[in-house]
Amino acid sequence: MRRPLLPLLALLLTALLAAACGGAPGPFSRDSDDSFDDDVRDARALSEEFWKQEFSRYGRTYRPITAFIPYTGKAGPSCGGQKAVPGNAFYCPLGHFVAYDRAWMESLWSEMGDGSVYVIIPHELGRRLLRV
């Protein structure tokens, strides 16, 4: 049974706003001791926990993604015959995974701070909900 699209979009927007407004743990300044890998790990864990709770709230069971794949440039995984694109992150419904161009996301993290990671990762995990 498919859920109405509007509630899913509202949940995704709420998650993105929370992340952008400091809903994720820790300061979003580059002065923190967090590394890029720490922030990626934490953003994934927080996003998956958020969706697990939201699914439960609606009587559904959240199925965590099967893989979280960093890649570089064009060397990323394909999804349904579509090659990974440099400077991108994506959810693949066929493999139920998220992949991201590590160099691109790390450059955003370095230039704009931790918040970039806490927006991109919840966004990609939320995209899978549009297919539920």
C-alpha positions as CSV (number, residue, x, y, z in Angstrom):
1,M,0.0,0.0,0.0
2,R,1.5,3.4,-1.0
3,R,1.4,6.2,1.4
4,P,0.2,9.6,0.2
5,L,3.1,11.7,-1.1
6,L,2.3,14.9,0.8
7,P,3.0,13.5,4.3
8,L,6.2,12.0,3.1
9,L,7.3,15.3,1.6
10,A,6.4,17.0,4.9
11,L,8.6,14.5,6.8
12,L,11.5,15.0,4.5
13,L,11.2,18.8,4.7
14,T,11.1,18.6,8.5
15,A,14.2,16.5,8.6
16,L,16.1,18.8,6.2
17,L,15.1,21.9,8.1
18,A,16.1,20.3,11.4
19,A,19.5,19.4,10.0
20,A,20.0,22.8,8.4
21,C,18.9,24.6,11.6
22,G,21.2,22.6,13.9
23,G,18.9,19.6,14.6
24,A,22.0,17.4,14.2
25,P,24.3,17.0,17.1
26,G,27.4,19.0,17.6
27,P,28.4,22.4,16.4
28,F,28.5,23.1,12.6
29,S,31.8,25.0,12.7
30,R,35.0,23.9,11.3
31,D,36.6,24.5,14.7
32,S,35.1,21.3,16.1
33,D,37.1,18.1,16.5
34,D,34.8,16.1,14.2
35,S,36.3,14.7,11.1
36,F,34.5,14.4,7.8
37,D,34.1,10.7,8.4
38,D,32.7,11.3,11.9
39,D,30.0,13.7,10.4
40,V,29.1,11.3,7.6
41,R,28.7,8.4,10.1
42,D,26.7,10.5,12.5
43,A,24.5,12.0,9.8
44,R,23.7,8.6,8.4
45,A,23.0,7.2,11.9
46,L,20.7,10.1,12.9
47,S,18.9,10.0,9.6
48,E,18.2,6.3,9.7
49,E,17.1,6.6,13.4
50,F,14.7,9.5,12.4
51,W,13.1,7.4,9.6
52,K,12.9,4.3,11.8
53,Q,10.9,6.3,14.4
54,E,8.7,7.9,11.7
55,F,7.9,4.6,10.1
56,S,7.1,3.1,13.5
57,R,4.8,6.1,14.2
58,Y,2.8,5.1,11.1
59,G,2.8,1.4,11.9
60,R,5.4,0.5,9.3
61,T,8.8,-1.1,9.6
62,Y,11.9,0.8,8.4
63,R,14.4,-1.2,6.4
64,P,17.9,0.3,6.7
65,I,19.8,0.8,3.5
66,T,22.0,-2.1,2.5
67,A,25.1,-0.1,1.8
68,F,26.5,3.5,2.0
69,I,29.1,3.8,-0.7
70,P,31.7,6.5,-1.1
71,Y,33.1,6.9,-4.6
72,T,35.3,9.3,-6.6
73,G,34.4,10.9,-9.9
74,K,32.9,8.4,-12.4
75,A,34.1,5.4,-10.4
76,G,30.9,5.0,-8.5
77,P,28.4,2.2,-8.6
78,S,25.8,2.1,-11.3
79,C,22.1,1.9,-10.6
80,G,19.8,0.2,-13.1
81,G,22.4,0.8,-15.9
82,Q,22.8,4.5,-15.0
83,K,26.4,5.3,-14.1
84,A,27.3,7.4,-11.0
85,V,27.8,11.1,-11.7
86,P,30.8,13.0,-10.3
87,G,29.8,15.6,-7.7
88,N,26.7,13.9,-6.7
89,A,25.0,11.7,-4.2
90,F,22.1,9.3,-4.9
91,Y,19.7,6.7,-3.6
92,C,19.5,3.5,-5.8
93,P,16.1,1.7,-5.2
94,L,17.3,-1.3,-7.1
95,G,20.1,-2.1,-4.7
96,H,18.6,-0.1,-1.8
97,F,21.8,1.8,-1.2
98,V,23.1,5.4,-1.1
99,A,26.3,6.4,-2.9
100,Y,28.1,9.7,-2.8
101,D,31.1,11.3,-4.4
102,R,33.4,11.5,-1.4
103,A,35.7,14.2,-2.9
104,W,32.7,16.4,-3.7
105,M,31.0,16.0,-0.4
106,E,34.2,16.5,1.5
107,S,35.0,19.7,-0.4
108,L,31.5,21.0,0.6
109,W,32.2,20.0,4.2
110,S,35.5,21.8,4.1
111,E,34.1,25.0,2.4
112,M,30.7,25.2,4.1
113,G,31.0,23.3,7.3
114,D,29.4,20.2,8.9
115,G,25.9,21.3,7.9
116,S,26.4,20.3,4.3
117,V,26.8,16.6,5.3
118,Y,23.7,16.9,7.6
119,V,21.6,18.1,4.6
120,I,22.9,15.8,1.8
121,I,22.7,12.5,3.7
122,P,19.1,13.0,5.1
123,H,18.0,14.2,1.7
124,E,19.2,11.0,0.0
125,L,17.8,8.7,2.7
126,G,14.5,10.5,2.4
127,R,14.4,10.0,-1.3
128,R,13.8,6.3,-0.8
129,L,10.6,7.1,1.0
130,L,9.1,8.5,-2.1
131,R,9.2,5.0,-3.4
132,V,7.5,3.3,-0.4
